[in-house]
Amino acid sequence: MDEAKPRKQREKLRRHLTWRVARAIREYRMVGEGDRVMLCLSGGKDSLTLVDLMVSYRRQCKERFEMGVVFLDHGFPGFPEALLHRHMAFVDLPFEVIRQDIWKTLKEKCPDGKNMCALCARLRRGALYAHAAANGFSHLALGHHMDDMVETLLLNLFYGGMMKGMPPKLVTRKGDLTVVRPMAFVAEGDVLRYLRLAGYDTAPRDLCGAGENEKRREVKEILAGWRKHHPGRVEKIFHGMGNVVPSHLADTSLFDF
């Protein structure tokens, strides 16, 4: 009886989060009939949850589309790749590991550790885009959730002086690949709860040794405080990202004053 209760809780939460994924896919027209979607697996909580929810979504939706899971091996020492293979053994999807020695490049280009995160992100993105294009994928799905999108908005606002976020759907400049974030309506707290109920093991977050970006950590702490003391505020900010009134801002390129 004790074991059955967590299973029921996990199933109930999975159905709820699948509904949120379905809402995001429909609202932003992320995936449709005949598409080939590459799910990016990192071994972290978000990508593991993304794989489960996309499998659940495809099982119930009307459109027929293909999916495959790809893990990019950065070359970081000590990464427990075996846990990914164990996890994917229970997922009925093609799984592929691509290898690029990003770690070697980071050590050469950033010996002092500065700007490592920005370069790493560019190299990862380039490797994933190239693999998707070479293997006929039309879409690339990432595990970013609502909190990630709000964090990015605030980071750009606080430190970049621009109102720029992380879009739920983005077509690359070449126009040959669409990047989607199906968990746009999913809160990070629900991801953590799902992972706990599922009992999944995750890969360590700091194998590179760089740790979390100080600015992003500061914004995360702000959001955590809001979620604790002002429930609903993060969701309101996220809603505001899709409810913009250009005439009430100050950008002359958006509104002819």
Disulfide bonds with the S-S distance in Angstrom:
none
